[in-house]
Amino acid sequence: MAAASALVYRTGMNLPDRYVVCCSRLVTCDDVRETERNPLGVIEDAGLFVDRSTLQAIGPRKHVIEMAEGAPVVLDWPGVITPGLVDAHTHAVWAGSRHDEYALRMSGAGYEQIAAAGGGIAATMNAVRAATAGQLASSTWARLRRMAALGTTTCEVKSGYGLDLANEIKQLRVIEQLASDVRLPRVIPTYLALHAIPPEGKAHRDEWVDRVAREWVPEIAKLGLARYVDAYIDRNAFTMEEARRVFDKAYELKLGVRAHVGQFADVGGADLAADGGAASIDHVEHVSHDSLLKLAASKTRVVLLPVASYTLKQTPPPVQAIREAGVPMVIATDSNPGTAPTESLPLAMAMGVRDYGLTPEEVLIASTREAAASLGLHEVCGRLAPGFDADFVAWSVPHERVLVQPWGSQLTRLVVSRGRALHSWE
């Protein structure tokens, strides 16, 4: 293997229309290449050829260079290249800080106790309502840039901290603005319709939920601001019947559905999601065996959020039961200012192995191919295969299993989304 060449193209500059990247280990995460002995579809001494933001060829180095017909080799790397990481559950648009709340939690205060005292979601709601769209965009832009530097090339971003129509639209407009910025990961917008009841809605809860379903979901759909609608179905959150009203309207308007389910108790949210064919249920520390069988039949994925359960000192989800039921698993950060204060998907991946008992191979698939599929991007990203977008990361590691160790440091050398360099390090 040749020594690593200098990066010619720096962050913020366009890579050429046609180029080649070579490496020692190309981790494709492509199920077409997957075998029992090679579950990640690894190709050794390999290359990939990008033509106008699309992967045109991958395979042995010599073969790829020949196919590229003179396209420059912009990086010859003695390490690992993987698909770009896909973070399928974040609350990245927020303002303020909940550091005092975190200290309280670490001293023994519970999630529900903090929420009852005016902390939690309500605290961030106040900060988001007070912030301008420009302030939200600036802080979120910086957040997404840091995520990119850690290897994330696609990021789902939820609203849900405005809790009224104007402020939810403000958040979603920020997400829309950032989605058009080629210096950031690909952004997938989700309207978190039922996250908490705002103070002005508590005296008339049923009317508030009805307004969300009848008026707010249609308005956001008309504006084209979301691909998915989400709801928090749990003890001391929203009931299955409340969520059903919102989800029925979302399905009617051809929006996808995601759901926070079973973080503190199983109140039927998994069955509701399975019955409707939701894209994902997320958290699932509490879920029944029968519900898992329904989820497997519905193709609904489970999004595991180990940073949140770590922060909340929760028992992990029943991963072995999820595995045995055949429900596809995704790993995500749950990035938010309270229960998952992180921007690092590699940290969540490491916790998925250490705390949840996932294998390194399961975690890498869960944060690439399965995460992309949960966002409806199964033919776009999450794998390294001809015809897919050129989303990939060159890592300063000798083997992909290093990525699921809790390094807590930046290991990326080059991060590319849709053929463009989001981050490089020299």
Helices and strands as residue ranges (DSSP letters): E 18-27, E 42-51, E 54-60, H 61-68, E 73-83, E 85-87, H 99-106, H 111-116, H 121-130, H 133-149, E 152-158, H 165-179, E 186-194, G 199-204, H 205-211, I 212-216, H 217-223, E 228-233, H 240-252, E 256-261, H 269-276, E 280-283, H 289-298, E 301-304, H 306-311, H 319-325, E 329-331, H 345-354, H 360-366, H 369-374, E 392-395, G 400-404, E 412-417, E 420-424
